[in-house]
Amino acid sequence: MSSLRMLYLALAVWGAVHPMYYFVTWFNAEGWSLSAMVDAWHANAAASGLVWDLTIAAVTLTIWIIAEVAVRRNFLSLIAIPATFCIGVSCGLPLYLFLRTAPIR
């Protein structure tokens, strides 16, 4: 396995674990309410801008994944879509790059 693929995999793991630490910390302090978290995402203009930035990036990544799956028929890479929306772009993008760079058989 190439070192670049391993880097993508490491970034996907980091992108899943590191942000989750902050989410769990927030939930433990504020309660396990998704609506309260969404409200916190829009606490000010800077936070709202970041939310929209990540939302647009997630939608763009999803379109790219679907377009490439239609051509490459690498259906396994579709798991990067739920990873993107359930965990975050910081996990979904490097996971997709890891899956996309698999050797062609």
All heavy atoms as an XYZ file, in Angstrom:
820
protein
N       0.853     -1.171      0.000
C       0.000      0.000      0.000
C       0.900      1.235      0.000
O       1.869      1.316      0.755
C      -0.891     -0.022      1.243
C      -2.092      0.842      1.083
S      -3.289      0.773      2.422
C      -3.669     -0.928      2.573
N       0.580      2.189     -0.835
C       1.444      3.361     -0.978
C       1.379      4.242      0.270
O       0.405      4.218      1.028
C       1.034      4.180     -2.201
O      -0.129      4.924     -1.931
N       2.427      5.011      0.446
C       2.469      5.902      1.615
C       1.410      7.004      1.502
O       0.886      7.455      2.528
C       3.868      6.497      1.775
O       4.243      7.212      0.614
N       1.063      7.421      0.281
C       0.025      8.431      0.113
C      -1.334      7.879      0.544
O      -2.098      8.550      1.232
C      -0.029      8.918     -1.339
C      -1.012     10.043     -1.634
C      -0.711     11.268     -0.775
C      -0.969     10.414     -3.105
N      -1.628      6.630      0.171
C      -2.885      5.994      0.605
C      -2.922      5.892      2.119
O      -3.969      6.113      2.739
C      -3.034      4.599     -0.003
C      -3.447      4.638     -1.456
C      -3.993      3.301     -1.934
N      -5.369      3.167     -1.449
C      -5.869      2.059     -0.941
N      -5.138      0.977     -0.834
N      -7.122      2.002     -0.541
N      -1.811      5.536      2.727
C      -1.765      5.419      4.190
C      -1.971      6.787      4.839
O      -2.615      6.888      5.889
C      -0.446      4.799      4.654
C      -0.255      3.356      4.231
S      -1.640      2.210      4.480
C      -2.175      2.501      6.107
N      -1.448      7.834      4.210
C      -1.659      9.185      4.712
C      -3.144      9.541      4.646
O      -3.700     10.096      5.603
C      -0.824     10.194      3.925
C      -0.984     11.665      4.324
C      -0.610     11.876      5.786
C      -0.154     12.544      3.414
N      -3.815      9.212      3.535
C      -5.255      9.454      3.419
C      -6.018      8.718      4.514
O      -6.935      9.265      5.124
C      -5.790      9.015      2.050
C      -5.354      9.853      0.876
C      -5.194      9.287     -0.375
C      -5.133     11.221      1.006
C      -4.822     10.044     -1.470
C      -4.755     11.984     -0.089
C      -4.595     11.397     -1.319
O      -4.230     12.152     -2.395
N      -5.646      7.464      4.755
C      -6.316      6.676      5.790
C      -6.090      7.282      7.175
O      -7.024      7.399      7.975
C      -5.845      5.223      5.740
C      -6.519      4.266      6.718
C      -8.030      4.238      6.497
C      -5.910      2.873      6.573
N      -4.868      7.690      7.448
C      -4.565      8.321      8.736
C      -5.348      9.624      8.909
O      -5.866      9.910      9.993
C      -3.060      8.580      8.852
N      -5.457     10.412      7.836
C      -6.221     11.658      7.901
C      -7.708     11.383      8.108
O      -8.393     12.127      8.816
C      -5.994     12.492      6.640
C      -4.621     13.146      6.525
C      -4.419     13.723      5.125
C      -4.439     14.216      7.587
N      -8.225     10.312      7.506
C      -9.632      9.946      7.701
C      -9.890      9.570      9.161
O     -10.890      9.991      9.751
C     -10.026      8.800      6.774
N      -8.988      8.805      9.740
C      -9.132      8.426     11.153
C      -9.033      9.662     12.035
O      -9.854      9.873     12.940
C      -8.093      7.358     11.547
C      -8.091      7.124     13.049
C      -8.361      6.060     10.792
N      -8.038     10.496     11.784
C      -7.880     11.734     12.549
C      -9.117     12.620     12.382
O      -9.625     13.189     13.347
C      -6.618     12.464     12.105
C      -6.293     13.713     12.872
C      -6.658     14.033     14.145
C      -5.518     14.813     12.402
N      -6.156     15.261     14.498
C      -5.455     15.762     13.443
C      -4.877     15.080     11.206
C      -4.765     16.960     13.312
C      -4.181     16.282     11.091
C      -4.133     17.205     12.135
N      -9.624     12.703     11.160
C     -10.799     13.517     10.869
C     -12.063     12.981     11.512
O     -13.054     13.707     11.650
N     -12.066     11.726     11.898
C     -13.203     11.153     12.620
C     -13.039     11.336     14.126
O     -13.977     11.742     14.815
C     -13.348      9.675     12.281
N     -11.851     11.073     14.630
C     -11.625     11.054     16.077
C     -11.492     12.457     16.671
O     -12.143     12.771     17.673
C     -10.370     10.210     16.401
C     -10.011     10.302     17.871
C     -10.603      8.767     15.993
N     -10.686     13.292     16.093
C     -10.383     14.607     16.681
C     -11.632     15.488     16.808
O     -11.922     15.983     17.898
C      -9.286     15.291     15.869
C      -8.661     16.449     16.566
N      -7.315     16.609     16.643
C      -9.191     17.503     17.229
C      -7.044     17.720     17.319
N      -8.179     18.275     17.682
N     -12.403     15.699     15.736
C     -13.616     16.510     15.897
C     -14.634     15.867     16.849
O     -15.345     16.563     17.575
C     -14.196     16.609     14.484
C     -13.035     16.351     13.585
C     -12.172     15.375     14.321
N     -14.702     14.527     16.850
C     -15.668     13.844     17.716
C     -15.378     14.125     19.182
O     -16.296     14.215     19.997
C     -15.631     12.345     17.439
C     -16.892     11.638     17.808
S     -18.397     12.304     17.063
C     -18.085     12.099     15.327
N     -14.109     14.295     19.536
C     -13.744     14.643     20.909
C     -14.461     15.933     21.331
O     -15.030     16.008     22.417
C     -12.228     14.814     21.032
C     -11.815     15.489     22.314
C     -11.756     14.774     23.509
C     -11.514     16.849     22.345
C     -11.402     15.407     24.695
C     -11.162     17.477     23.518
C     -11.107     16.754     24.688
O     -10.762     17.375     25.866
N     -14.465     16.921     20.452
C     -15.108     18.204     20.765
C     -16.629     18.077     20.810
O     -17.285     18.698     21.652
C     -14.676     19.279     19.771
C     -13.215     19.618     19.930
C     -12.248     19.059     19.104
C     -12.793     20.478     20.946
C     -10.921     19.345     19.270
C     -11.460     20.773     21.113
C     -10.523     20.200     20.282
O      -9.196     20.483     20.454
N     -17.188     17.274     19.910
C     -18.634     17.074     19.929
C     -19.072     16.383     21.220
O     -20.033     16.792     21.868
C     -19.104     16.247     18.716
C     -19.017     16.982     17.413
C     -18.555     16.346     16.279
C     -19.412     18.302     17.306
C     -18.484     17.004     15.067
C     -19.349     18.977     16.099
C     -18.883     18.326     14.977
N     -18.372     15.322     21.590
C     -18.726     14.592     22.815
C     -18.544     15.487     24.034
O     -19.391     15.497     24.940
C     -17.915     13.284     22.930
C     -18.098     12.631     24.290
C     -18.320     12.319     21.816
N     -17.472     16.262     24.067
C     -17.252     17.199     25.173
C     -18.407     18.190     25.261
O     -18.922     18.464     26.348
C     -15.918     17.950     24.986
O     -14.857     16.991     24.952
C     -15.667     18.935     26.107
N     -18.838     18.723     24.118
C     -19.946     19.674     24.102
C     -21.239     19.008     24.579
O     -21.957     19.555     25.403
C     -20.139     20.256     22.700
C     -21.155     21.354     22.681
C     -20.937     22.679     22.885
C     -22.569     21.207     22.483
N     -22.126     23.367     22.827
C     -23.139     22.485     22.580
C     -23.397     20.129     22.232
C     -24.496     22.712     22.430
C     -24.752     20.344     22.093
C     -25.292     21.628     22.186
N     -21.537     17.816     24.042
C     -22.747     17.106     24.441
C     -22.748     16.806     25.939
O     -23.779     16.923     26.607
C     -22.914     15.803     23.651
C     -23.508     15.977     22.290
C     -22.877     15.464     21.170
C     -24.720     16.630     22.108
C     -23.429     15.597     19.902
C     -25.291     16.776     20.851
C     -24.634     16.260     19.743
N     -21.612     16.409     26.489
C     -21.537     16.121     27.923
C     -21.798     17.367     28.756
O     -22.415     17.291     29.815
C     -20.190     15.506     28.287
C     -20.085     14.047     27.876
O     -21.088     13.351     27.763
N     -18.874     13.597     27.636
N     -21.345     18.513     28.277
C     -21.531     19.762     29.026
C     -22.921     20.358     28.828
O     -23.503     20.914     29.758
C     -20.466     20.779     28.608
N     -23.464     20.248     27.625
C     -24.709     20.945     27.278
C     -25.934     20.044     27.201
O     -27.047     20.538     27.047
C     -24.538     21.668     25.927
C     -23.373     22.632     25.868
C     -23.530     23.808     26.818
O     -24.679     24.244     27.050
O     -22.503     24.280     27.328
N     -25.735     18.747     27.253
C     -26.850     17.813     27.098
C     -26.876     17.257     25.690
O     -26.370     17.866     24.754
N     -27.482     16.101     25.554
C     -27.464     15.379     24.288
C     -28.632     15.781     23.399
O     -29.501     14.972     23.077
C     -27.412     13.879     24.546
C     -26.087     13.492     25.094
C     -25.661     13.614     26.390
C     -24.981     12.989     24.368
N     -24.364     13.207     26.518
C     -23.915     12.812     25.284
C     -24.767     12.662     23.034
C     -22.673     12.327     24.898
C     -23.526     12.164     22.659
C     -22.505     12.006     23.587
N     -28.647     17.036     23.017
C     -29.723     17.577     22.176
C     -29.150     18.041     20.840
O     -28.320     18.959     20.802
C     -30.394     18.750     22.886
O     -31.232     19.454     22.003
N     -29.588     17.404     19.758
C     -29.120     17.821     18.434
C     -29.615     19.222     18.085
O     -28.882     19.998     17.465
C     -29.578     16.826     17.365
C     -28.830     15.502     17.317
C     -29.435     14.584     16.267
C     -27.363     15.714     17.037
N     -30.832     19.562     18.499
C     -31.348     20.902     18.186
C     -30.534     21.973     18.902
O     -30.291     23.045     18.340
C     -32.827     21.018     18.530
O     -33.040     20.831     19.914
N     -30.069     21.686     20.116
C     -29.214     22.653     20.817
C     -27.871     22.796     20.103
O     -27.311     23.896     20.033
C     -29.008     22.221     22.267
N     -27.367     21.694     19.560
C     -26.097     21.785     18.830
C     -26.276     22.601     17.562
O     -25.420     23.438     17.232
C     -25.526     20.413     18.497
C     -24.244     20.499     17.677
S     -23.387     18.968     17.500
C     -22.195     19.165     18.806
N     -27.366     22.383     16.837
C     -27.626     23.169     15.624
C     -27.755     24.649     15.986
O     -27.230     25.517     15.277
C     -28.873     22.645     14.880
C     -29.273     23.583     13.757
C     -28.612     21.241     14.341
N     -28.419     24.945     17.082
C     -28.502     26.338     17.542
C     -27.112     26.904     17.826
O     -26.818     28.049     17.479
C     -29.370     26.447     18.803
C     -30.842     26.220     18.528
O     -31.255     26.313     17.341
O     -31.576     25.940     19.494
N     -26.236     26.088     18.431
C     -24.874     26.537     18.736
C     -24.076     26.787     17.459
O     -23.223     27.673     17.413
C     -24.157     25.511     19.614
N     -24.360     26.026     16.420
C     -23.664     26.219     15.144
C     -23.976     27.585     14.550
O     -23.222     28.071     13.711
C     -24.051     25.145     14.142
C     -23.541     23.771     14.423
C     -22.546     23.419     15.284
C     -24.007     22.557     13.829
N     -22.366     22.062     15.275
C     -23.240     21.505     14.393
C     -24.981     22.259     12.897
C     -23.427     20.179     14.033
C     -25.166     20.934     12.534
C     -24.400     19.912     13.106
N     -25.079     28.166     14.960
C     -25.482     29.468     14.427
C     -25.476     30.540     15.514
O     -26.252     31.493     15.456
C     -26.865     29.351     13.760
C     -26.848     28.434     12.578
N     -26.316     28.801     11.367
C     -27.260     27.143     12.442
C     -26.416     27.775     10.529
N     -26.979     26.762     11.156
N     -24.574     30.394     16.478
C     -24.486     31.335     17.600
C     -24.048     32.721     17.148
O     -24.394     33.716     17.774
C     -23.530     30.795     18.662
N     -23.254     32.787     16.082
C     -22.807     34.084     15.555
C     -22.506     33.929     14.066
O     -22.557     32.831     13.520
C     -21.593     34.608     16.340
C     -20.436     33.629     16.320
O     -20.023     33.165     15.258
N     -19.909     33.292     17.495
N     -22.191     35.044     13.430
C     -21.966     35.036     11.979
C     -20.761     34.177     11.592
O     -20.792     33.504     10.556
C     -21.795     36.463     11.463
N     -19.727     34.175     12.416
C     -18.538     33.376     12.095
C     -18.866     31.883     12.116
O     -18.465     31.134     11.217
C     -17.410     33.686     13.073
N     -19.601     31.451     13.116
C     -19.980     30.041     13.209
C     -20.903     29.661     12.059
O     -20.744     28.598     11.450
C     -20.644     29.758     14.551
N     -21.864     30.515     11.739
C     -22.772     30.241     10.622
C     -22.002     30.144      9.307
O     -22.285     29.276      8.472
C     -23.840     31.330     10.511
O     -24.733     31.252     11.595
N     -21.038     31.019      9.114
C     -20.218     30.975      7.903
C     -19.459     29.672      7.789
O     -19.374     29.081      6.704
N     -18.918     29.196      8.910
C     -18.186     27.927      8.906
C     -19.134     26.763      8.609
O     -18.788     25.853      7.843
C     -17.479     27.717     10.242
C     -16.577     26.501     10.349
C     -15.491     26.529      9.279
C     -15.959     26.430     11.729
N     -20.332     26.790      9.192
C     -21.311     25.739      8.928
C     -21.649     25.695      7.441
O     -21.689     24.622      6.824
C     -22.584     25.940      9.779
C     -23.713     25.052      9.278
C     -22.301     25.659     11.233
N     -21.903     26.866      6.844
C     -22.239     26.889      5.416
C     -21.054     26.470      4.558
O     -21.215     25.790      3.549
C     -22.773     28.264      5.002
C     -24.208     28.390      5.362
C     -24.758     29.171      6.338
C     -25.287     27.661      4.781
N     -26.107     28.972      6.394
C     -26.470     28.056      5.446
C     -25.390     26.721      3.765
C     -27.717     27.539      5.129
C     -26.640     26.204      3.444
C     -27.783     26.613      4.121
N     -19.850     26.854      4.949
C     -18.647     26.440      4.225
C     -18.546     24.919      4.192
O     -18.335     24.323      3.129
C     -17.418     27.065      4.897
C     -16.129     26.692      4.205
O     -15.957     27.097      3.042
O     -15.297     26.009      4.834
N     -18.719     24.291      5.342
C     -18.626     22.833      5.420
C     -19.799     22.143      4.724
O     -19.630     21.076      4.128
C     -18.530     22.390      6.879
C     -17.219     22.778      7.565
C     -17.289     22.497      9.060
C     -16.041     22.062      6.932
N     -20.977     22.745      4.790
C     -22.140     22.172      4.117
C     -21.936     22.168      2.606
O     -22.195     21.157      1.927
C     -23.424     22.951      4.480
O     -23.605     22.889      5.896
C     -24.636     22.393      3.765
N     -21.468     23.279      2.070
C     -21.219     23.366      0.619
C     -20.116     22.393      0.217
O     -20.212     21.710     -0.812
C     -20.894     24.820      0.208
C     -22.139     25.691      0.399
C     -20.376     24.892     -1.225
C     -21.871     27.183      0.373
N     -19.071     22.267      1.031
C     -18.001     21.311      0.741
C     -18.530     19.880      0.769
O     -18.178     19.062     -0.083
C     -16.859     21.472      1.741
N     -19.408     19.561      1.726
C     -19.973     18.216      1.831
C     -20.856     17.890      0.627
O     -20.789     16.777      0.080
C     -20.771     18.074      3.130
N     -21.665     18.836      0.200
C     -22.524     18.616     -0.969
C     -21.664     18.440     -2.226
O     -21.915     17.553     -3.051
C     -23.534     19.777     -1.128
C     -24.247     19.709     -2.466
C     -24.536     19.761      0.022
N     -20.638     19.269     -2.368
C     -19.736     19.165     -3.519
C     -19.026     17.816     -3.540
O     -18.939     17.164     -4.593
C     -18.707     20.309     -3.490
O     -19.392     21.551     -3.457
C     -17.780     20.250     -4.694
N     -18.537     17.381     -2.387
C     -17.878     16.082     -2.295
C     -18.842     14.960     -2.666
O     -18.483     14.026     -3.392
C     -17.319     15.859     -0.888
C     -16.684     14.497     -0.603
C     -15.524     14.217     -1.558
C     -16.229     14.428      0.847
N     -20.081     15.052     -2.205
C     -21.087     14.038     -2.521
C     -21.338     13.957     -4.023
O     -21.395     12.851     -4.593
C     -22.397     14.349     -1.773
O     -22.134     14.324     -0.368
C     -23.486     13.349     -2.118
N     -21.478     15.099     -4.663
C     -21.684     15.120     -6.121
C     -20.485     14.497     -6.835
O     -20.643     13.707     -7.774
C     -21.954     16.557     -6.607
C     -23.307     17.036     -6.074
C     -21.904     16.655     -8.133
C     -23.531     18.535     -6.224
N     -19.280     14.831     -6.384
C     -18.067     14.283     -6.991
C     -18.029     12.760     -6.820
O     -17.746     12.025     -7.776
C     -16.841     14.934     -6.364
C     -15.522     14.453     -6.905
C     -15.241     14.058     -8.180
C     -14.304     14.327     -6.175
N     -13.916     13.697     -8.287
C     -13.321     13.859     -7.070
C     -13.941     14.574     -4.867
C     -12.013     13.627     -6.679
C     -12.629     14.357     -4.486
C     -11.680     13.885     -5.384
N     -18.340     12.285     -5.624
C     -18.318     10.839     -5.376
C     -19.315     10.132     -6.292
O     -18.982      9.134     -6.941
C     -18.617     10.532     -3.897
C     -17.462     11.004     -3.014
C     -18.880      9.041     -3.694
C     -17.768     10.978     -1.524
N     -20.536     10.641     -6.348
C     -21.566     10.009     -7.175
C     -21.161     10.016     -8.646
O     -21.315      9.011     -9.350
C     -22.932     10.692     -6.963
C     -23.428     10.390     -5.537
C     -23.945     10.249     -8.003
C     -24.620     11.213     -5.115
N     -20.620     11.135     -9.124
C     -20.192     11.225    -10.520
C     -19.073     10.225    -10.813
O     -19.084      9.565    -11.858
C     -19.733     12.647    -10.845
N     -18.133     10.092     -9.910
C     -17.027      9.160    -10.140
C     -17.464      7.703    -10.013
O     -16.969      6.851    -10.732
C     -15.876      9.468     -9.176
C     -15.167     10.747     -9.534
C     -13.689     10.571     -9.665
O     -13.113      9.742     -8.957
O     -13.108     11.287    -10.492
N     -18.383      7.423     -9.098
C     -18.880      6.055     -8.967
C     -19.606      5.638    -10.242
O     -19.497      4.491    -10.686
C     -19.793      5.912     -7.727
C     -20.611      4.630     -7.772
C     -18.957      5.955     -6.457
N     -20.323      6.577    -10.845
C     -21.025      6.266    -12.087
C     -20.054      5.872    -13.197
O     -20.371      5.029    -14.032
C     -21.862      7.473    -12.530
N     -18.857      6.434    -13.187
C     -17.866      6.145    -14.226
C     -16.970      4.968    -13.835
O     -16.774      4.043    -14.616
C     -16.995      7.397    -14.497
C     -15.842      7.076    -15.423
C     -17.842      8.520    -15.057
N     -16.455      4.997    -12.626
C     -15.462      4.014    -12.193
C     -16.064      2.722    -11.650
O     -15.368      1.729    -11.507
C     -14.540      4.632    -11.146
C     -13.741      5.813    -11.671
C     -13.094      6.590    -10.540
N     -12.143      5.781     -9.810
C     -10.830      5.891     -9.916
N     -10.314      6.796    -10.714
N     -10.032      5.129     -9.202
N     -17.338      2.760    -11.278
C     -18.032      1.600    -10.712
C     -17.372      1.099     -9.427
O     -17.388     -0.095     -9.126
C     -18.136      0.458    -11.719
C     -18.875      0.828    -12.971
C     -20.328      0.967    -12.660
N     -21.116      1.125    -13.882
C     -22.091      1.999    -13.995
N     -22.400      2.776    -12.995
N     -22.770      2.093    -15.110
N     -16.793      2.022     -8.673
C     -16.188      1.689     -7.387
C     -17.230      1.971     -6.298
O     -17.189      2.982     -5.603
C     -14.920      2.525     -7.165
C     -14.254      2.226     -5.843
O     -14.630      1.300     -5.142
N     -13.258      3.025     -5.504
N     -18.190      1.057     -6.163
C     -19.338      1.273     -5.293
C     -18.954      1.352     -3.816
O     -19.657      1.989     -3.031
C     -20.393      0.206     -5.533
C     -20.974      0.276     -6.914
C     -20.597     -0.633     -7.891
C     -21.865      1.284     -7.252
C     -21.111     -0.553     -9.174
C     -22.393      1.372     -8.533
C     -22.014      0.455     -9.499
N     -17.860      0.743     -3.426
C     -17.412      0.808     -2.036
C     -17.155      2.248     -1.605
O     -17.373      2.608     -0.441
C     -16.152     -0.047     -1.843
C     -15.570     -0.057     -0.427
C     -16.583     -0.640      0.559
C     -14.272     -0.838     -0.400
N     -16.721      3.083     -2.544
C     -16.416      4.465     -2.187
C     -17.654      5.264     -1.784
O     -17.533      6.349     -1.225
C     -15.659      5.166     -3.312
O     -16.441      5.211     -4.472
N     -18.850      4.720     -2.029
C     -20.075      5.395     -1.595
C     -20.163      5.513     -0.076
O     -20.890      6.364      0.435
C     -21.312      4.661     -2.128
C     -21.566      4.797     -3.623
C     -22.682      3.847     -4.051
C     -21.906      6.234     -3.991
N     -19.402      4.695      0.662
C     -19.441      4.807      2.129
C     -18.862      6.133      2.607
O     -19.100      6.539      3.746
C     -18.748      3.625      2.837
C     -17.249      3.608      2.553
C     -19.398      2.319      2.481
C     -16.494      2.628      3.411
N     -18.155      6.835      1.739
C     -17.634      8.153      2.117
C     -18.752      9.185      2.254
O     -18.577     10.195      2.939
C     -16.586      8.623      1.104
N     -19.907      8.943      1.635
C     -21.022      9.898      1.735
C     -21.607      9.916      3.141
O     -21.683     10.983      3.758
C     -22.083      9.640      0.647
C     -21.484      9.911     -0.737
C     -23.314     10.522      0.883
C     -22.375      9.516     -1.897
N     -22.027      8.767      3.708
C     -22.504      8.837      5.093
C     -21.408      9.260      6.070
O     -21.697      9.927      7.071
C     -23.026      7.438      5.394
C     -22.564      6.571      4.292
C     -22.239      7.447      3.126
N     -20.160      8.896      5.784
C     -19.066      9.353      6.649
C     -18.980     10.873      6.645
O     -18.744     11.498      7.681
C     -17.738      8.741      6.202
N     -19.211     11.477      5.487
C     -19.163     12.937      5.368
C     -20.271     13.600      6.171
O     -20.034     14.562      6.895
C     -19.255     13.355      3.885
O     -18.131     12.811      3.187
C     -19.278     14.865      3.728
N     -21.502     13.079      6.055
C     -22.637     13.737      6.707
C     -22.832     13.311      8.154
O     -23.394     14.073      8.943
C     -23.909     13.530      5.889
C     -23.918     14.370      4.648
C     -23.529     13.839      3.428
C     -24.270     15.706      4.703
C     -23.516     14.629      2.283
C     -24.248     16.506      3.568
C     -23.877     15.957      2.353
N     -22.371     12.125      8.530
C     -22.532     11.671      9.919
C     -21.328     11.999     10.795
O     -21.477     12.150     12.006
C     -22.797     10.170      9.957
S     -24.347      9.690      9.177
N     -20.165     12.091     10.187
C     -18.951     12.404     10.944
C     -18.450     13.784     10.568
O     -18.295     14.645     11.421
C     -17.852     11.341     10.715
C     -18.355      9.964     11.142
C     -16.580     11.718     11.455
C     -17.458      8.820     10.751
N     -18.177     14.006      9.284
C     -17.724     15.314      8.831
C     -16.885     15.219      7.577
O     -16.399     14.146      7.212
N     -16.715     16.355      6.943
C     -15.889     16.441      5.736
C     -14.453     16.040      6.058
O     -13.764     15.447      5.234
C     -15.953     17.863      5.134
C     -15.030     17.989      3.930
C     -17.380     18.210      4.741
N     -14.014     16.317      7.280
C     -12.644     15.989      7.676
C     -12.390     14.486      7.684
O     -11.244     14.052      7.621
C     -12.329     16.568      9.052
O     -13.188     16.017     10.038
N     -13.426     13.696      7.735
C     -13.310     12.242      7.624
C     -13.687     11.778      6.221
O     -12.989     10.952      5.629
C     -14.202     11.558      8.655
S     -14.260      9.769      8.509
N     -14.793     12.304      5.683
C     -15.312     11.833      4.398
C     -14.376     12.058      3.233
O     -14.218     11.172      2.381
N     -13.752     13.228      3.162
C     -12.858     13.516      2.029
C     -11.626     12.620      2.023
O     -11.351     11.961      1.015
C     -12.474     14.996      1.996
C     -11.470     15.400      0.915
C     -11.989     15.063     -0.480
C     -11.137     16.875      1.031
N     -10.864     12.546      3.116
C      -9.698     11.645      3.044
C     -10.091     10.169      2.916
O      -9.378      9.402      2.280
C      -8.933     11.910      4.342
C      -9.857     12.657      5.222
C     -10.874     13.318      4.355
N     -11.253      9.784      3.462
C     -11.713      8.408      3.279
C     -11.988      8.147      1.807
O     -11.590      7.104      1.266
C     -12.974      8.149      4.114
C     -13.604      6.765      3.938
C     -12.637      5.665      4.361
C     -14.905      6.681      4.723
N     -12.652      9.079      1.150
C     -12.916      8.903     -0.284
C     -11.606      8.837     -1.068
O     -11.453      7.988     -1.950
C     -13.802     10.021     -0.835
C     -13.981      9.869     -2.318
C     -14.680      8.782     -2.839
C     -13.403     10.759     -3.209
C     -14.810      8.600     -4.200
C     -13.536     10.582     -4.573
C     -14.232      9.503     -5.067
O     -14.350      9.316     -6.419
N     -10.658      9.697     -0.762
C      -9.376      9.663     -1.471
C      -8.650      8.339     -1.232
O      -8.027      7.790     -2.148
C      -8.507     10.850     -1.057
C      -9.035     12.214     -1.502
C      -8.195     13.331     -0.894
C      -9.081     12.324     -3.009
N      -8.741      7.815     -0.009
C      -8.155      6.506      0.288
C      -8.801      5.428     -0.581
O      -8.112      4.611     -1.197
C      -8.324      6.174      1.774
C      -7.970      4.760      2.116
C      -6.642      4.371      2.210
C      -8.963      3.811      2.338
C      -6.307      3.049      2.522
C      -8.643      2.503      2.647
C      -7.310      2.123      2.744
N     -10.133      5.431     -0.640
C     -10.849      4.422     -1.426
C     -10.633      4.607     -2.926
O     -10.520      3.631     -3.671
C     -12.337      4.466     -1.097
C     -12.688      4.085      0.340
C     -14.131      4.445      0.655
C     -12.417      2.615      0.598
N     -10.541      5.835     -3.357
C     -10.382      6.141     -4.791
C      -9.018      5.735     -5.305
O      -8.859      5.383     -6.470
C     -10.584      7.634     -5.028
C     -10.577      8.031     -6.483
C     -10.726      9.541     -6.624
N     -10.862      9.936     -7.983
C      -9.825     10.106     -8.820
N      -8.595      9.904     -8.409
N     -10.029     10.466    -10.067
N      -8.010      5.781     -4.459
C      -6.641      5.477     -4.896
C      -6.282      4.012     -4.730
O      -5.110      3.652     -4.834
C      -5.615      6.355     -4.140
O      -5.793      6.194     -2.733
C      -5.785      7.824     -4.520
N      -7.277      3.168     -4.486
C      -6.999      1.738     -4.412
C      -6.508      1.239     -5.772
O      -6.942      1.733     -6.818
C      -8.277      0.986     -4.016
N      -5.605      0.283     -5.762
C      -5.113     -0.263     -7.041
C      -6.270     -0.835     -7.863
O      -7.166     -1.481     -7.322
C      -4.151     -1.366     -6.620
C      -3.794     -1.068     -5.200
C      -4.959     -0.340     -4.613
N      -6.247     -0.608     -9.157
C      -7.275     -1.116    -10.055
C      -6.986     -2.588    -10.332
O      -5.875     -2.963    -10.670
C      -7.285     -0.311    -11.375
C      -7.648      1.143    -11.078
C      -8.281     -0.905    -12.366
C      -7.520      2.079    -12.250
N      -8.024     -3.390    -10.183
C      -7.857     -4.835    -10.402
C      -8.403     -5.216    -11.753
O      -9.332     -4.794    -12.251
C      -8.590     -5.599     -9.314
C      -7.923     -5.422     -7.958
C      -8.703     -6.204     -6.915
N      -8.389     -6.162     -5.544
C      -7.735     -5.270     -4.837
N      -7.216     -4.253     -5.402
N      -7.561     -5.397     -3.548
